[in-house]
Amino acid sequence: MQLEPNTVSDPGPIPHLYVHVPFCPTICPFCSFHVLRRRDDLVEAYLVRLDTELAVIAERWPDCGPLGTVYLGGGTPSHLTDAELGRLLASIRRRFVVEDDAEIGIEVHPLNVEPDRPARWRDLGFTRVSVGVQSTQDPVLRALGRPHDAATALRALESVRSAGGWTVNADLIVAVDGQDVAADLHRLAATGVDHLAAYTLTVEEGTPFGRRGVSVDEEAERRAIELAAEILPGYGLTRYEVSNHARPGHRCTHNLAYWRGRSWFGAGPSATASLPGAAGGRRLVRNPPLEDWLAGAAPEEEPLDALEVLRVRLLTGLRLAEGVDEAVLDATHAALAAGPSAGPDDPGAGAVAELEAVRARIEDLCDQGRLERRAGRLVVPADEMVVLERLLAELW
């Protein structure tokens, strides 16, 4: 990612790094991420290019502070060999200072989890593993286009848990037609995982599911969210984000950085970074797909002004059980007011007016009991979490 030098006087630390690994053993029909089949020559080119990109980031942002989280997503990072994963982590450690207690996470596919691999991943320095179980029901796995059966996924999860010494997450897709959601939740939680992510099936345009017209029943989605909130606390897993549940001390710090509006670096093909911008704004920097990325093509950059940053902050932060610090509204107003002003027709004046309209909608939602104020924070009540997208659409 060809990042420009920092132009913000005091952006604070940027302790988060996302690395996209595009290689995957299967291309699932619901997946909208940048993924492709593995070829050894492409993997070698990827690792060389990634090391160069990390060096550029570290050189251009020398005062970003040590990394507290590193997350390998995809694709399927576990589709790399252990030696390749070691090279990747060595590149990061060569270019950045990494905290001794950093959260270093990896997404793994059940078909990549041979019995002896989890211990080797742990020895490489990974502290968090997310296993893409997706369901414990074979008909549901077939409907999702997964190449493994439930027994294989559960064996993989047990192998990862048995290695010990790290946080184990199970990914589950819910609201699939014909799925017994309660059974999936009980079976996965009973394995003793530290974290369970129960995401509702999302159908994106351009995916095989999108082209086939697959849809998700709204009532099934709502009931799945309710079931997770009802069932998982009995296993010690508490919801901290609408789809994510964890034991104490096992929440995903890296994902919390996204939801809390923090900055992060992104490396790898199609990776996105969120970087400080001027006047309370932000820059989203998106890398091109693999072929162009390998050739050194420049990323796309999208500037967000302070009002757009607030919109993202509310839409992501209200997904959290902790909600959003209401002071972010005042900070946004101050950033807008500090900008150039040429009277009522100035775009800045329009942004201030839009901010006031957002404040008014917040007041309406609070009066209706659909938003709550708790110790200076805006929080979505539990019964509104099941229709969160509808609430957010009304807010903005």
C-alpha positions, 0 to 999 in steps of 0.5 A, spaced: 500 500 500 503 506 497 501 510 503 503 518 503 507 521 509 502 523 515 500 530 514 496 530 521 500 534 526 498 528 532 494 522 529 496 518 535 498 511 535 496 506 529 497 500 533 493 495 528 495 491 522 490 487 517 493 483 512 489 480 506 491 473 504 487 472 498 488 464 497 483 459 498 481 452 498 474 453 496 470 459 493 464 459 497 458 462 493 456 467 498 463 470 499 464 477 496 471 477 498 477 477 493 479 470 493 483 465 488 486 459 488 493 457 490 499 457 486 506 456 488 508 461 484 503 466 486 504 465 493 512 466 492 510 473 488 505 475 494 510 474 500 515 478 496 511 484 494 508 484 501 514 484 504 516 490 500 509 494 502 510 493 509 517 496 508 514 502 505 508 503 510 513 503 516 518 508 512 512 513 511 509 512 518 515 511 522 512 514 529 505 510 528 507 506 535 508 499 536 503 494 533 498 491 538 494 487 533 495 483 527 490 480 523 490 475 517 484 475 514 482 472 507 481 468 503 484 463 508 491 464 511 491 457 513 492 455 506 499 458 506 504 453 509 507 453 516 513 456 513 510 461 508 506 463 515 513 464 518 515 468 513 509 473 513 510 474 520 517 475 520 516 480 515 511 484 519 516 483 525 522 486 521 518 492 519 514 494 525 515 493 533 510 488 535 508 488 542 510 482 547 502 481 548 500 483 541 493 479 539 495 476 533 490 472 529 489 468 523 483 465 520 483 458 518 479 453 514 477 446 517 480 442 511 487 446 513 487 443 520 491 437 520 492 435 528 499 437 529 498 444 525 495 448 531 501 447 535 505 450 530 501 456 529 501 457 536 509 457 536 509 462 530 506 467 535 499 466 533 494 468 539 487 468 536 484 463 531 478 463 528 475 456 525 470 457 519 465 452 522 459 455 519 454 450 521 454 443 525 449 441 520 451 437 513 445 439 509 446 447 511 454 446 509 452 443 503 447 449 501 453 454 503 457 450 498 462 448 503 466 442 502 467 439 509 462 436 513 460 437 520 464 432 523 471 435 520 469 442 522 468 439 529 474 435 529 478 441 526 475 446 532 477 441 537 484 440 535 485 448 535 482 448 542 487 442 544 493 446 542 491 451 548 494 457 550 490 462 545 483 464 544 479 460 540 473 463 536 468 459 531 465 462 526 457 460 524 453 463 519 445 463 521 439 464 518 440 459 512 434 456 509 432 450 513 437 451 519 436 449 526 439 455 529 438 453 536 442 446 535 448 450 531 449 455 537 448 449 542 453 444 539 458 450 538 458 453 545 458 446 548 465 445 545 468 450 550 470 455 545 472 462 548 468 466 542 463 465 537 461 469 532 454 468 529 453 472 523 447 472 519 448 470 511 449 476 507 448 475 499 452 480 495 451 482 488 456 479 484 456 472 488 454 466 485 448 466 491 447 473 488 446 471 481 442 465 483 437 470 487 438 467 494 435 471 499 435 471 507 428 471 510 428 477 515 424 474 520 429 468 520 434 473 521 431 476 527 430 470 530 437 467 529 439 474 533 434 473 538 436 465 539 444 467 540 442 472 545 438 467 549 442 461 548 450 463 549 450 467 556 448 460 558 455 457 556 459 464 559 459 467 552 456 474 552 454 479 547 459 485 546 457 486 538 451 484 535 454 478 532 459 477 537 459 473 543 465 472 548 468 469 555 471 475 559 478 477 556 477 474 549 473 479 545 477 481 539 481 487 540 482 488 532 475 488 530 473 492 536 478 497 533 474 497 527 467 498 530 470 503 535 473 508 529 480 507 530 485 507 525 489 501 522 494 499 516 492 494 511 497 490 506 495 485 501 491 485 495 484 488 496 486 490 503 483 497 506 487 502 511 483 507 515 488 513 516 487 520 519 485 525 515 485 533 516 480 537 520 477 531 523 477 527 517 479 520 515 482 517 508 480 510 506 486 507 502 484 500 498 489 496 494 487 493 487 486 486 486 492 481 486 495 482 479 495 489 479 497 489 486 503 485 484 505 490 479 505 495 484 499 499 482 497 505 486 491 504 491 485 508 491 484 513 496 477 516 498 477 522 503 472 522 508 470 529 512 468 529 519 461 528 518 462 522 514 467 519 519 461 521 524 456 517 520 461 511 520 462 511 527 455 511 529 453 505 524 459 501 527 459 503 534 452 502 535 453 495 533 457 494 540 453 493 547 458 499 549 455 503 544 458 510 542 461 516 546 456 521 545 462 526 545 463 524 538 458 529 536 461 535 539 468 533 537 465 533 530 461 539 531 468 542 533 471 540 527 466 542 522 466 549 525 473 550 525 473 549 517 473 555 512 466 558 512 463 563 507 456 564 509 450 559 509 451 557 502 458 554 504 458 546 504 461 547 511 455 550 513 451 545 510 454 539 514 453 543 520 446 543 519 446 536 517 449 534 524 444 538 527 439 534 523 442 527 526 442 530 533 434 531 532 433 524 530 437 521 536 433 525 540 427 522 537 429 515 538 431 516 545 424 519 546 421 513 543 426 508 547 429 505 541 436 509 543 438 510 550 443 514 554 448 510 559 453 514 562 454 519 557 454 513 551 448 512 546 446 505 547 442 500 543 437 496 547 437 489 547 430 488 543 432 493 538 439 489 536 434 484 532 432 490 528 439 494 528 439 495 521 432 498 520 434 503 526 441 505 523 437 506 517 432 511 520 438 514 524 442 516 518 
